[in-house]
Amino acid sequence: DDRLEVLRWLLFDNQKVNGYIGPYRFLRWIVKPPADQKILDFLKGRIDNNLAIVEKRLAKTPWLVGDYPTIADISMCGYMYYPAEELGFDIPATYPNISRWLERIKALPGWKHPYELMPGHPLPGR
């Protein structure tokens, strides 16, 4: 049953992907001065380990759960569209399978960049 696999990837995203990318982006890009480098290094290490799992999964299947997009794909992708300067890492240069997956998501009807969905972007002072 795909529903359990969707839930598994939603929880993985929440706890292991965006659960680390969001705070990392905030602490290195938005907070001034940026957070302590030890904290950033810890978060970045977790991000690298967890994105490696996603990269391996997407080497086997076009979407997280199989042959079609699900809410798990949409949930996980948001932060990954921010520029490398803002994220602190370059997804296309480091994760080719994730990069292709992000392109497939962009090709879905109605897709918009996360900044297009947020009123008042870009961030103040940027």
N, C-alpha and C positions, 0 to 999 in steps of 0.2 A: 504494500500500500504506500503510495507516494506521500500521503499526508504525514506519516511519521518522519519520512526523510525531509520533507519541507520543515517540519518543526525542529528537527535536529539541526538543520542549517540556519534556521532563524535564531536558535539559541546559541549556536556557535558564533554567529555574527554578533549577537548582543553581548556575549561574554568575552569573545576572543578577537574580533575584528574591530568593529566600530566602538566597542567598549574600551579599546586601547587607542585607536586612531583619533577619536574625538578628543580625549584628554591630551594626547600628544600634540595635536594641532593647536589646541587652545593654549597649552603651556609654552609652546615654542614660538607661536606666531601672533597670538592675540595679547597675552600677558606681557607687559613691559615693566622691568626687564624680564626676559624669559626665565623659566624655572631653572632650578639647580641642574647642572649637566648630568649628574648621577641619576636623577629622576628621569630625565629625557632619555638617557642611555638605556635605562631599565625598560621604559615603555617601548622604545624603538626595537630592542631585542625581542620583546614579546610580539610586536607587530611583524617583524621579519619571520619569526617562527610560525606564526599563525597564517601569514600570507603564503608561506611555502606550502602549507596544507591545502589552501585554496588553489594555488598554482598546480599542484599535483592532481587535484580533483578535476580541474578544468582541462588537463591534458587528456583525460579519458572521456569527457562528455562536454557538449557545448554549453550546457546550463548546469547549475548546481545539482539539480535533481534529475536531469536526464535530457530529453530531446526538446523540451519546451520551457519557456520562462515561467517562474513562479514568484510569489511574494518574497521568497528567500533571496532571489537574485536582486529584486528591487530594493529590498531592505539593506543588503550588504553593499551595494555599489555606491551609494551617495557620496561619502567622503573621498572615494577614489577618483572622482572627477576634478578635484581641486588641483591647481597647478603644483608642480614639484617644489617650487620655491616656498609655497605655503605649507604643503604637507611635510616637507623635510626629506622626501624620497621620491624617486622617479619610477612610477609603476611601469610605463612602457619599456624603459631601459632594463628593468630588473625582472619583470614578470610577464613574459610574452603571452602566456595563456590567459592571464587576467586581462591583459591589454586587449586581446581579441574578444574576450567576453564583454568587456566594456564597450567595444565597438558594436557588438551585436545588440546590446541594450540600447545604445544610442539610435540604432536603426528601428527600434520598436515605435509604432505609431504613438504620437503624443509625447514622446520623450522631450524633456527640457533639462538644461544644465541646472544643477542645484542653485546657483546664484540667480537664475531666472525665476526660481520659485520662492525666493526670499525677498520680501519688500526691503528697500533701502540698501541693497547691495551696491557696490562692494563695501567691505568693512570700513567704518570710519577711520580716517588716517592712513589709508592704504592707497 
